[in-house]
Amino acid sequence: MKKTPVFLDSLVTDMLRLRAICPFSWRVFQFRPISCEPLIIQMNKCTDEEQIFDFIERNKAILSEKQVGCAFDMLWKLQKQKTSLLKNIEDVRDHPQFLTLRNLATNKFKLMNDDTLVNVLHITQRFAGESHDPLVEALVTEAWKRLERFDIKLLSEFSSCLADQRLYFSPLMGKIADIVHRNLETTQDLSSLSVLMVNISSLISRHFQQQLVNKTELLFDTIDSSEVNVATRITRFLRNIKYCYQPLLEKCNNIFLSNVDQLDLDSISKILRLYKLLHFNSFEFTMMAKKKLTEMIPLCNHPASFVKLFVTLGPIAGPEEKKQLKSTLLLMSEDLTGEQALAVLRAMEDMESRNSHLIKRVTSVLHKHLDSYKPLELLKITQALTFLRFQRKEFSAKLRELLLSHLKISFIPTEVSFLVYAISLLPSPHLDEVGISRIEAVLPQCDLNNLSSFATSVLRWIQYDHMYLDSITGKQLKLLQKLDHYGRQRLQHSNSLDLLWEELKSVRGNTFPESLLEETIATLQHFVDEINYINVVEIASFISNTDYLSTLLLDRIASVAVQQIEKIHPFTILAIILPFSTLNYDPPQRDEFFGTCVQHLNSYLGILDPLMLVYLGFSLATLQYFPEDLLKSIFNIEFLSRLDSQLEILSSSLSARVQFHLMELNRSICLECPEFQIPWFHDRFCQQYNKDFECILDKRKKPLPYGSHNTALGQLPEMPWEPNTEIVGSRLPPGAERIALEFLDSKSFCRNIPHMKGKFAMKKRHLEILGYRVIQISQFEWNSMALSTKDARMDYLRERIFGEVKS
């Protein structure tokens, strides 16, 4: 036997000694297998988890950081290849060799390159069973140290890992936002940027939001028309920042339309939900989605998938599809989870479906899981059941008990506000001392949206007490005073329109108490010069909802529209015109303003959403502005056919409102612009108006019997006074006149001044065209001290109707 040379023995001994002293060096340098490739190739040939785990067990002593990363990658790839029913994440996580792999990653993560580090973090989170996984924490900390050198793709992947941990408001996400901001000008990868936009959207300023929108517009044409995920993320970003930016949404919508055949149930569901939250309407996409979803009805036979189909298709389905969906769901109702039952209930609210049998089944499941719902979910349950008019004392009592128990331990202003709001919707919406003190405790931290919500709840509480208990407690009024104080304080501290609008954009103007609304309008007027083409649509929409006439703000809106019309998207013109229509106000440059708006729309009339076009025509009609091309594009067979198709996918209440506005528009054109020769599509409606009372007076101001002057109707009223009676077309004796008497409540006027709103002014105008002398009596007059007695009211009516003045 040959002896080993002495120098080799010595060399081996020295190397072993070196390895014992410097294990790190042994690992880093050449004391590993000559090539990593053979081991990675072996792993790539594994076809299931057991083969990978066997491989780890055999090679754990020699696996490098790259091979550890590859093992994680292979395990996750195998999971992604499986359907949701076959995924076995828990089995993988609990396997002894997965623990070995985690230990290897813990020892080697500092040696991993950036891509491997972030990838291992991503996969570890997918398999993690604990909320605070030590390996995840270690990987995040290491990635934080390397953050500045990440390219945009890796940065986007890392931000998604943080988003998975709900770290949207963390300093680390803030650091990522800062890096994106510094490198935005040189960024060219819209796919990665869109991921980052979604993940940092909760942290960034309005100015930065606009920069990202502008950059997205610039890069949009660089992506392939099949990039549905990128378009979905952009839409989600706009939803997150509550910005219905039409140009980008139209581009995203075109991508969805061109790929609709490839969209699955999850994708369609996500897109339609985002559109709903953004108040963005795409008639074409909705119709195509409806067709594809209807084809899925017989294919969805599992509760999870069918509930998602019910929620997505239900609100846009036709009568037959709705019937099929409800009958199938009834068969599955006992197998629903608490989460699925809530989703179904909210869909029924959207569908305006009051199917008592289905509601009973769903609420039975809800009741079973009621203790497990979070505060926001309890609010959604309360809102849906209130809308669906569901009443069951046992259920309401349990719901109230849970809401109060959450309220007593909550300290987050937004959560406290919606818990109080939910309680206010229930029968007997009282709060005890603990509830009131909880509200008072969070008031200093509340934004305008929270304060508005509290005010709505307290006013509902006061209304209930006044109606059923005939009393109002001092605590309620004191709470309203505090709400008013903190609201004023918050408004007075606003130093820019952008910051103010961050709070106001979630507020519905009609929910503000009077004093707070007045202060809000005053603050907006203070920033009037900051209204521009970027925010003019949002400001106009807010004012429309307030019913508050501010000529200063409306004049500014009109001025911005005239001067910057090319920068305003045509599909937002309705929102700009709406406050003028609602509040019955003509700006100084009336004809130029309306003409500019309509001219900007003319080339889009053929593609404008039918619903929007009807509302636009009606809004202009209330202002006595009748653009012939626009109106003739509505009253033609092709458009009305498109409108009929859209009405099928709307809720019954919205469909009824649209049809009513269309009939009102038809009547307005026929009465005020007969030269357009647009036919009376709704003949009887167009010539008839509901009136509180009407009568006919002869030339001596004496009432005439109705019968002899109303034979054309086939009706012979017996009394000279008759509510809601049609008399148009009948001939009157010389000197006789028709009288229409209208009682106008507070909703007929602007909130701040007794100025009649648009549709009521239009009604008066039309009645006069139809031959009536119109007498309108406001509730302010009728309920005044001067008319506090029956005799005073009778004298007042005689004077207004007959011209009699009591001596």
Buried (B, 14 or more C-beta within 10 A) or exposed (E): EEEEEEEEEEEEEEEEEEEEEEEEEBBEEEEBEEEBEEBBEBBEEBEEBEBBBEBBEEBBEEBBBBBBBBBBBBBBEBBEEEEEEEBEBEEBBEBEBBEBBBEBBBEBBEBBEBBBBBBBBBBBBBBBEEEEBEBBEBBBEBBBEBBEEBEBBBBBBBBBBBBBBEBBEBEBBBEBBBBBBEEBEEBEBBBBBBBBBBBBBEBBEBEBBBBBBEBBBEBBEEBEEEBBEBBBBBBBBBBBBBBBBBEBBBBBBBBBEEBBEEBEBEBBBBBBBBBEBBEBBBBBBBBBBBEBBBEBBEEBEEBBBBBBBBBBBBBBBEEEBBEBBBEBBBEBBEEBEBBBBBBBBBBBBBBEBEBEEBBEBBBBBBBEBBEEBEBBBBBBBBBBBBBBEBEBEEBBEBBBEBBBEBBEEBEEBBBBBBBBBBBBBBEEBBBEEEBBEBBEEBBEEBBBBBBBBBBBBBBBBBEBBEEEEEEEEEEBEEBBEBBBBBBBEBBEEBEEBBBBBBBBBBBEBBBBBEBBBBBBBEBBEBBBEBBBBBBBBBBBBBBBBBBBBBEEBBBBBBBBBBEEBEEBBBBBBBBBBBBBBBBBBBBEBBEEBBBBBBEBBEEEBEEBBBBBBBBBBBBBBBBBBBBEEBBBBBBEEEBBEBBEEBBEBBBEEEBEBBBEBBBBBBBBBBBBBEEEEBEBBBEEBBBBBEBBBBBBBBEEBEBBEBEEBBEEBEEEBEEBBBEEBBBBEBEBEEEBBBBBBBBBEEEBBBBBEEBBBBBBBBBBBBBEEBBBEBBBBBBEBBEEEEBEEEEBBEBBBBEBBBEEEEE
